[in-house]
């Protein structure tokens, strides 16, 4: 009886092992796409302090959330982010802005010693998600200040991008939204962060010194000289 039951035991173990492998199969991991960017070759360009960057709590995780038709959020069963989405957003903003501004002088807050920013960019992202039947949506607020902390500009932003419904296309749509946000931020920095130098006032025109009139020379009075009498008088 034992030899007859042994193959069945092996078959059952194989089925359970296959089911276990299927159950624990690793789901695909995704990251936001930075698009066509380049690393600035030199350390020239405007100095930007990027941050603080606040990201909504529900985005600070590895789970890839899906926005449902009723507005609720559910965790995708067959996909997740490759690490914290919030950390990925920070790095994407830094690299894309550096490329767009062609500047190596971008630092994430808090600033490092010796770094003197020309502008300070604060950002809060309150929404970045999509769903099988919902478009990708990004909602944010940004504030741009000068190096002295004086407010230069600020905006409330809402962006939408359609997609086909697949996870791959949803990630593409969310990546495009972040790239559009970076474009807005770069334009604001270029507009307000590099003030036009004041036009130098023209040098005052010096008026020529008034010419003092030269008084006319007094008329020359001829000197009367005694006439010499050439006659001589002889006396005896």
GIBEL-V229218 format. One record per residue. N is the residue number from 1. RES is the residue in one letter. SS is DSSP state (~ for helix, > for strand, _ for the rest). OMEGA is omega in degrees with one decimal (* if undefined). D_CENTER is the distance of its C-alpha to the mean C-alpha in Angstrom with 2 decimals. Layout:
N:RES:SS:OMEGA:D_CENTER ; N:RES:SS:OMEGA:D_CENTER
This chain:
1:X:_:-178.0:76.40 ; 2:X:~:178.3:73.76 ; 3:X:~:-178.7:73.23 ; 4:X:~:-178.2:72.85 ; 5:X:~:-174.3:70.15 ; 6:X:~:178.0:68.11 ; 7:X:~:177.6:66.44 ; 8:X:~:177.5:65.44 ; 9:X:~:178.1:63.77 ; 10:X:~:179.8:61.77 ; 11:X:~:178.8:60.74 ; 12:X:~:178.8:59.60 ; 13:X:~:178.7:57.58 ; 14:X:~:179.1:55.94 ; 15:X:~:178.8:55.00 ; 16:X:~:179.4:53.53 ; 17:X:~:178.0:51.58 ; 18:X:~:178.1:50.18 ; 19:X:~:179.2:49.21 ; 20:X:~:178.8:47.49 ; 21:X:~:179.2:45.46 ; 22:X:~:-177.8:44.47 ; 23:X:~:-176.0:43.54 ; 24:X:_:178.0:41.36 ; 25:X:_:-175.9:39.73 ; 26:X:_:176.6:36.04 ; 27:X:_:178.4:33.76 ; 28:X:>:178.3:30.92 ; 29:X:>:-175.5:27.59 ; 30:X:>:172.1:24.27 ; 31:X:_:175.2:20.59 ; 32:X:_:-179.2:17.62 ; 33:X:_:-178.9:17.11 ; 34:X:_:180.0:13.89 ; 35:X:_:-177.7:15.36 ; 36:X:_:-179.9:15.74 ; 37:X:_:175.8:13.25 ; 38:X:_:177.5:14.20 ; 39:X:_:179.6:13.92 ; 40:X:_:-174.5:13.47 ; 41:X:_:-177.1:17.04 ; 42:X:_:180.0:16.85 ; 43:X:_:177.0:15.34 ; 44:X:_:176.6:14.44 ; 45:X:_:-176.8:11.33 ; 46:X:_:178.8:9.49 ; 47:X:_:-174.8:9.74 ; 48:X:>:170.8:7.16 ; 49:X:>:-175.9:9.02 ; 50:X:>:178.8:7.52 ; 51:X:>:6.4:10.49 ; 52:X:>:176.4:13.10 ; 53:X:>:179.0:12.41 ; 54:X:>:179.5:15.66 ; 55:X:>:-178.5:16.99 ; 56:X:_:-176.1:20.34 ; 57:X:~:-174.7:23.34 ; 58:X:~:177.9:24.62 ; 59:X:~:-177.4:21.61 ; 60:X:_:-177.6:22.13 ; 61:X:_:177.9:24.79 ; 62:X:_:-178.9:25.76 ; 63:X:>:176.6:27.78 ; 64:X:>:-174.1:26.57 ; 65:X:>:179.8:27.47 ; 66:X:>:177.8:28.93 ; 67:X:>:-177.5:28.95 ; 68:X:_:-176.6:32.53 ; 69:X:_:-179.7:34.11 ; 70:X:_:179.1:35.10 ; 71:X:_:179.9:31.58 ; 72:X:_:-180.0:32.42 ; 73:X:>:175.5:30.57 ; 74:X:>:-179.8:32.45 ; 75:X:>:177.0:31.73 ; 76:X:>:-178.5:31.88 ; 77:X:>:-171.4:34.96 ; 78:X:>:-179.9:34.10 ; 79:X:>:174.7:30.43 ; 80:X:>:176.9:27.96 ; 81:X:>:177.8:24.51 ; 82:X:_:-176.5:24.50 ; 83:X:_:-178.6:23.67 ; 84:X:_:177.3:21.78 ; 85:X:~:179.7:19.48 ; 86:X:~:178.6:17.45 ; 87:X:~:177.7:16.99 ; 88:X:~:178.1:16.10 ; 89:X:~:178.9:13.33 ; 90:X:~:-177.2:11.84 ; 91:X:~:178.3:12.16 ; 92:X:~:178.8:11.01 ; 93:X:~:-178.6:7.56 ; 94:X:~:-175.5:7.49 ; 95:X:~:-179.3:9.22 ; 96:X:~:177.7:7.80 ; 97:X:~:178.2:4.22 ; 98:X:~:178.9:6.79 ; 99:X:~:-177.3:8.99 ; 100:X:~:-179.6:7.39 ; 101:X:~:-176.7:6.66 ; 102:X:_:-177.0:9.89 ; 103:X:_:173.4:9.45 ; 104:X:_:-171.5:11.20 ; 105:X:_:174.8:10.51 ; 106:X:>:-176.7:8.14 ; 107:X:>:174.4:10.47 ; 108:X:>:177.6:11.09 ; 109:X:_:1.3:13.24 ; 110:X:_:-174.9:16.00 ; 111:X:_:176.0:15.41 ; 112:X:_:-179.0:17.79 ; 113:X:_:177.4:20.62 ; 114:X:_:-179.5:20.15 ; 115:X:_:-179.9:16.37 ; 116:X:_:-177.0:15.76 ; 117:X:_:171.3:12.26 ; 118:X:_:176.2:11.80 ; 119:X:>:177.8:9.50 ; 120:X:>:-176.8:9.46 ; 121:X:>:175.5:7.51 ; 122:X:>:-173.8:10.30 ; 123:X:>:173.8:10.68 ; 124:X:>:177.1:14.09 ; 125:X:>:-175.7:15.00 ; 126:X:>:178.5:18.68 ; 127:X:>:171.0:19.62 ; 128:X:>:-177.8:18.99 ; 129:X:>:177.8:22.36 ; 130:X:>:178.6:24.91 ; 131:X:>:-178.9:28.65 ; 132:X:_:-179.3:31.39 ; 133:X:_:179.6:32.06 ; 134:X:>:-179.6:28.87 ; 135:X:>:173.4:25.69 ; 136:X:>:-176.4:22.37 ; 137:X:>:173.3:20.66 ; 138:X:>:174.9:17.29 ; 139:X:>:-175.1:17.29 ; 140:X:>:172.6:14.62 ; 141:X:>:177.7:13.90 ; 142:X:>:-179.9:10.86 ; 143:X:>:-179.2:11.41 ; 144:X:>:-179.8:9.74 ; 145:X:>:176.6:12.16 ; 146:X:>:178.8:13.14 ; 147:X:_:179.4:14.33 ; 148:X:_:179.8:17.61 ; 149:X:_:-179.1:16.45 ; 150:X:_:-177.4:17.28 ; 151:X:>:178.6:15.64 ; 152:X:>:-177.1:13.95 ; 153:X:>:178.5:13.04 ; 154:X:>:-177.6:13.07 ; 155:X:>:162.8:14.02 ; 156:X:>:-171.5:16.10 ; 157:X:>:169.1:15.29 ; 158:X:>:-178.2:17.90 ; 159:X:>:178.4:17.68 ; 160:X:>:177.8:20.65 ; 161:X:>:179.2:21.55 ; 162:X:_:178.8:25.17 ; 163:X:_:-175.7:26.57 ; 164:X:_:179.4:30.05 ; 165:X:_:178.6:30.60 ; 166:X:_:178.7:30.56 ; 167:X:~:-179.3:28.39 ; 168:X:~:-178.3:26.96 ; 169:X:~:174.8:25.95 ; 170:X:~:178.0:24.59 ; 171:X:~:176.8:22.19 ; 172:X:~:-178.7:21.23 ; 173:X:~:178.3:20.68 ; 174:X:~:177.7:18.53 ; 175:X:~:178.3:16.36 ; 176:X:~:178.4:16.03 ; 177:X:~:178.8:15.05 ; 178:X:~:177.3:12.08 ; 179:X:~:176.9:11.08 ; 180:X:~:177.1:11.71 ; 181:X:~:179.0:9.57 ; 182:X:~:178.7:6.44 ; 183:X:~:177.1:7.94 ; 184:X:~:-179.4:8.41 ; 185:X:~:-179.1:5.13 ; 186:X:~:178.8:4.40 ; 187:X:~:178.9:7.98 ; 188:X:~:179.8:8.02 ; 189:X:~:179.8:6.16 ; 190:X:~:-178.4:8.48 ; 191:X:~:-173.5:11.22 ; 192:X:~:-173.5:11.46 ; 193:X:_:178.8:9.99 ; 194:X:_:-176.1:12.53 ; 195:X:_:178.2:15.72 ; 196:X:_:179.8:18.62 ; 197:X:_:-178.2:21.33 ; 198:X:_:179.5:24.40 ; 199:X:_:-178.7:27.20 ; 200:X:_:178.3:30.01 ; 201:X:_:179.7:33.16 ; 202:X:_:179.8:35.98 ; 203:X:_:-179.6:38.61 ; 204:X:_:179.2:41.61 ; 205:X:_:179.8:44.52 ; 206:X:_:177.2:47.46 ; 207:X:_:178.5:50.67 ; 208:X:_:179.3:53.57 ; 209:X:_:-179.7:56.05 ; 210:X:_:179.7:59.07 ; 211:X:_:179.0:61.99 ; 212:X:_:179.9:65.00 ; 213:X:_:178.7:68.08 ; 214:X:_:-179.5:70.64 ; 215:X:_:-179.6:73.98 ; 216:X:_:179.5:76.75 ; 217:X:_:179.5:79.11 ; 218:X:_:-179.4:82.40 ; 219:X:_:-179.8:85.27 ; 220:X:_:178.1:87.39 ; 221:X:_:-178.8:90.92 ; 222:X:_:179.4:93.43 ; 223:X:_:179.6:95.41 ; 224:X:_:178.4:99.10 ; 225:X:_:179.4:101.04 ; 226:X:_:179.3:104.78 ; 227:X:_:-178.6:106.66 ; 228:X:_:179.0:108.79 ; 229:X:_:-174.8:112.42 ; 230:X:_:178.9:113.71 ; 231:X:_:-179.9:117.35 ; 232:X:_:-178.7:119.36 ; 233:X:_:179.3:122.35 ; 234:X:_:178.8:125.39 ; 235:X:_:179.8:127.86 ; 236:X:_:*:131.34
